[in-house]
């Protein structure tokens, strides 16, 4: 099946559900989970994507540094 937008997918799922197709059949037809089918049937618009936290600028930034060994202290 070609890649379609989530809005088009939700519209197609609602159309098939209104036509009498069972949720299990819709799952198989569009290769989605039952949760996606329920969300499409219950809501006209899909949920907006989650905002991810900003990534650190450099690979080492954001990591905790190991504490420096104490100087002058003998074990």
C-alpha positions in Angstrom: 0.0 0.0 0.0 1.4 3.4 -0.9 2.3 5.8 1.9 -0.6 8.2 2.7 -0.9 11.1 5.1 -2.3 10.5 8.5 -5.3 12.7 7.8 -6.1 10.7 4.6 -5.7 7.5 6.6 -8.1 8.6 9.3 -10.6 9.7 6.7 -10.4 6.3 4.9 -10.8 4.4 8.2 -13.9 6.5 9.1 -15.3 5.9 5.7 -14.9 2.1 5.9 -16.2 2.0 9.5 -19.3 4.0 8.5 -19.7 1.5 5.6 -20.1 -1.3 8.1 -16.6 -2.8 8.0 -15.5 -4.3 11.3 -12.5 -2.8 13.3 -10.5 -6.0 12.9 -11.0 -5.9 9.1 -9.9 -2.2 9.0 -6.8 -3.1 11.1 -5.7 -5.7 8.5 -6.6 -3.5 5.5 -4.6 -0.5 6.6 -2.0 -2.4 8.7 -2.6 -0.4 11.8 -3.4 -1.2 15.4 -6.9 -1.2 17.0 -5.9 1.9 18.9 -5.3 3.8 15.7 -8.7 2.7 14.4 -10.4 3.8 17.6 -8.7 7.2 17.5 -9.7 7.6 13.9 -13.3 6.7 14.5 -13.6 8.9 17.6 -11.8 12.0 16.3 -11.8 13.9 13.0 -8.2 15.1 13.3 -5.1 13.0 14.4 -3.2 14.1 17.5 -0.4 16.5 16.8 3.1 15.1 17.0 4.9 15.3 20.4 7.5 18.0 20.7 10.9 16.4 21.5 13.3 18.1 24.0 16.1 20.0 22.3 19.2 18.0 21.6 22.6 19.1 23.0 24.8 21.0 20.6 27.8 18.7 20.8 28.0 15.0 21.5 29.7 15.5 24.8 27.4 18.1 26.1 24.6 17.0 28.4 26.5 14.0 29.7 27.6 13.9 33.3 31.3 14.1 33.8 33.2 11.7 36.0 34.4 13.4 39.2 38.1 14.2 39.2 40.2 12.1 41.6 41.3 13.9 44.7 44.9 15.2 44.6 47.2 14.7 47.6 45.1 12.1 49.2 46.9 8.7 49.5 44.8 5.6 49.4 
